[in-house]
Amino acid sequence: MENSAKICFNRRYIAVKEMNAMGRFVNPGNSAFKVALASEIYIDKTGLLDFTNSVLGTKQAYICNSRPRRFGKSITADMLTAYYSKGCDSRELFMNYNIAQTEYFEKYLNKYDVIHLDMQWILMDAGAPERISGYINKNVISELADLYKDIDLRDQKTLYGALSVINSMTNNKFVIIIDEWDVLIRDEAANSSVQEEYINFLRGMFKGSEPTKYIELAFLTGILPIKKLKTQSALNNFDEYTMLYAGRLSPYIGFTEDEVRVICDRYGRDFSQVERWYDGYMLGDCHVYNPRAVVNYMLQGDLKSYWSETGSYDVIVPLINLDFDGLKTAIIQMLSGGEIKVNTGSFMNDTVSFKNKDDVLTYLVHLGYLGFDQKKSCAFIPNEEIRQELTTAVESTRWKELITFENESLFLLDATLDMENDIVAKMIGQIHDEYASGIQYNNENSLSSVLTIAYLGAMNYYFKPVRELPTGRGFADFVYIPKPEFAIDYPAMVVELKWNKTAKTAINQIREKQYMKSIEQYTGNILLVGISYDKKTKKHQCIIEEYMKK
């Protein structure tokens, strides 16, 4: 009797929904995604829907995908809404894209009641941070009451309570999409009561066994991963895909290399230039480009930083001024083209609980100011665009250390270009003495790190040095390629380092292995630089030779 009553009820609520299906938050339409598709450049990321279809109604259906500003978070949320929402018919919208070729395209297309919350917009409309939870509960429950007219929701004070009641009456499940989920975590960092209330709201929505009854898919986007409480995520039932580890979502975060090559061909742009300026984010084996920067360059034709147009660097200035041991040395080393080992585990996924330099560097990875090599657990500046932005941020703080070091580095560069062997050896020795305490003086890798920061000034004229990993007791070479506007006046430099061997050995290795052959097309002149360090005498040697192309 109970089952037959529920079947009759389901028929009635379906008929009502067909007459009144679309709302602001419940079952919105596909108009937002239509705007993305109508743009001059749209890259097909609908393959993500094949992944979400594969996890519907499973423990893996709770997804938090965090990425920096202008990396397509809102477009992803709009795409998910357009595909799943019963508030629209999106079949024709998706027919020419990858998802239409998959097995379950029709099965899940526009088959769910979708709740889409844009937290940035809701924060503005609510009027105050402390009103967020109440605003969501009131407005979304009101729309649900209109949609499910035969269910009495008047006594429901929370959205998750209303969803639970609806599910108990209909067996219906929801797709819940929250865009910019972390806006309160970032913007109200010091307001612990607001954050606590908001986290509790999210836990009520998603945590425990009851939400599994009414949630078919939960998809959160933001810049930060889910906030930790003590050492554990506040929503530890979510699978998190971040700039530290994007897993299967890697191809859908930003533009991939293959996608950028196609766009370059379409607009007649030099891929190698785009690669140097906007590549560098390593998500597993996938190289990812900032979509906003690539699109702007394709349409405008100017190789420059578009980063400051999407968000101010003011947020990072207080961070890089924090008095954590080794932080400034790490930033100088990365500005010089090096990479820094980072322990990402202690970061609490908020903007206030910084305990050490690793927490600061981890946050900069999530913001997109640093790339991260998961295999080596190393952070680095990903490309020329971000190097310029981070340099501007550092210079605005008027670091005495950086100003002094830049002057020394420019003097070293001039001495190198003038082939003054003894001066170069002496200056590298001084830098080794002054800065190696932060990078282990008598470690074989310290010479490599010293050379990286020593040529900080070269970054004004050269791209980030190309570097291979060290092997055995030798060190991989550094290759400095001048930027196109300086290629005539500045030679390329191939630098080889040797530990407890001679500078002559380094030069001979460069010539024997023909390191310079691979860069002949980039510049007119090439300098070969061999540098050695003797651990016993603590002396540096340098030999600089000019390579004449045939």
PyMOL commands that set and color helices and strands:
alter all, ss='L'
color gray80, all
select helices_A, chain A and resi 2-19+31-38+47-55+59-61+73-84+91-94+98-101+105-108+119-126+129-147+159-170+183-187+192-206+210-214+247-252+257-267+271-278+291-300+307-309+313-315+317-320+327-335+357-367+384-396+400-417+421-439+444-454+456-460+484-486+503-512+515-522
alter helices_A, ss='H'
color red, helices_A
select strands_A, chain A and resi 62-66+113-118+174-179+215-222+228-229+232-233+239-241+255-256+281-283+286-289+339-341+371-373+378-380+466-467+478-480+492-499+526-534+539-547
alter strands_A, ss='S'
color yellow, strands_A
deselect
rebuild
show_as cartoon
